[in-house]
Amino acid sequence: MGLSLMVFAITFTLSITINAGKNSDGYFAEKGYNKKDECYLWGYPKNRKLPIGYGDQDSKIKRKICDALKDYPAVKESLKNSRIECENAYDYHYNGQDETCPTELKLVTKVYIGKEWCDVAKPDYQCVTAASCSKPKDYCAGNQKWPKSSSCLEAGFRYFRVWVYCYSCGFKLIKLNLPQCCSCRKVVMCEDDTILPP
C-alpha cells in the first residue's frame, strides 16, 4: 500500500508543467499581432515574465530542505543521482566580436507554483538555468527603419525536471520549460496606424 501511494504521488507531481515559452498561437505571440498581414498592430514582442527567481538561497531555507530530505530518502537519492556540476559550464568568447543579444545564464533557485514561491532543492546539484536577455543599445539587427524593427527574445527553450520544496505540501517534482539563450528577432510593424489597441 505504501509503495503504490508513493508511485502515485510521484506520477502526479510529474504532470505539473510550467511552460514559460510557447503558447497556443506559437512562439511569443502577442495580442497585437496581425496574422493575415504578418505584422504587429501595436507594441513590440517582449520576453515573458518567467515564474522563477534567482539569487543565493538563505541558509535557513537550505537547512529546512536538508532536514526535510531526511524524511524523504527517495527524493534525496534522486537528487544525488542527477547531480550536475554547474561550475563545469563555460562560455566561449570570440575575440573582437560584439554580441547582438547579450545573454546571462542564471541559476534558478525559486519557482512560483499556484499561489506560493517554492524553493529549488539543492540548486547547485540540479543546475536549473534560465537565460536573461540584456537590451542592446540599438536595434540588435542593425539600423532599422519604420516599419521594421528588431528585439532580443529568449530562445533555445529546454525542459528541466526539478525537485522543489513548497511550504504548503513539501517536495514536488515538476517540469520547467526555460530559455537557454537569446536571439535577435526581426519584426515588421503594420503601417495602418488607424487601428488602436483595446
Protein Blocks (a to p, Z undefined) as FASTA:
>chain_A
ZZmmmmmmmmmmmmpccdfkbcfkbghiafklcfklopafbhcadddddfbdedjddfkl
mmmmmmmmmmmmmlmmmmmmmpccfklpccdddehiacfbdcdddddfbdcehjaccdde
hkllnopacddddddfbdfkbpaddfbdcddddehiacdddddddfklopadddddddfb
dcdddddddfblkbccZZ
